Amino acid sequence: MTMAGRQVSGVVVSEAMQKSRVVELTRSVRHRRYQKVIRRTKRVHVHDPESASHVGDEVRIEECRPLSKTKRWRLIGVTRRTREIEKVTTE
């Protein structure tokens, strides 16, 4: 069904839309001149048809065909949930 594109991991930072999430991708790059390791972040819109992920969850996503004006990524699965961790610590 799917033609697999590149797969990356990220953290969900927004779930304000139906069937969509905003995921922040973080990568480390070395500065060309000063050789210092710099953190670069990018926010991408991800298609999540079952609304399976929530803010703070670590997710795995893959690149796909354009699904809308801004969505080019599809959710594969939730790697780590934060809601379960919060419930355990508050009780």
N, C-alpha and C positions, 0 to 999 in steps of 0.2 A: 504494500500500500504506500509506504513512504520511501522516497529516495533519500537516503541519509546524507545530510550535509555535515558540516563540522559540528562537533559537540563540545560544549563548555559548561562549567559550573558557575553559579552565581547565587546571590541572595535577593529574595523578594523584598522590595522596598515600598510597593504600593499595590493595593487590591481594590481600588476605587471603581474599576470598570467591571462589567459583567463579562465572563469568559476571557478576561485578559488580565495580565499582571505586568508590572514594571520590575525588571530584574537588573540589578547592578552587577556588572562584570568587572573584576579587578585583576590587573596584571602588573607584573614588575618588569621594568625595562631599565637598561643601563644608559646613563647620559653619555652622549657621543664624546664630548670634550672632557668632562670632569669625572667620568666613570662612576658616578654615584648612582646607586639603585633608586629609581623613582617609581612610585606607585601611580598607575594610570587607571581611571575608572570610566566606564561607559554604561549608560542606562539604555536598555532595549525593551521594547514591548513584546510580550510573549503571549501566544494563544494557549489558554488553559480551559478547554471546553467543560470539564467537570468541576471547575473551581476547587481543585484539590489542594492548592497551596495557599499559604497565608503569609502575612508580613513577618519577616525574620527567618523564614524557612530557607534552607539551602536546597537548591534545585538543580537538575541537569536539564539542559535545553539543547535543541538542535536547529540548525539553519534549515529553512524550507522556502517554498515559493512564496511570493507576496500574498498575504491573506487579507490585507487592508492597506490603507495609505502608509501606516507606520509599522505594522506587524510583519516581520520576516522570520520569526523564531517560533518554535513549537515546544511545549513542555513534554519532556520524556518521563520524568518522575521526581518525587521529592526525596532528596538524599537524607536530610536531617530536619526534623520538625522542632520548632522552638516552643510551641504551645504546650506540648507534653512536658517539657522541662520546666516551664513556668508553673504548671499545675502541681507538679511534685514538690517544688520548692516552697509554694505558698501554703501547702497543707501541713 
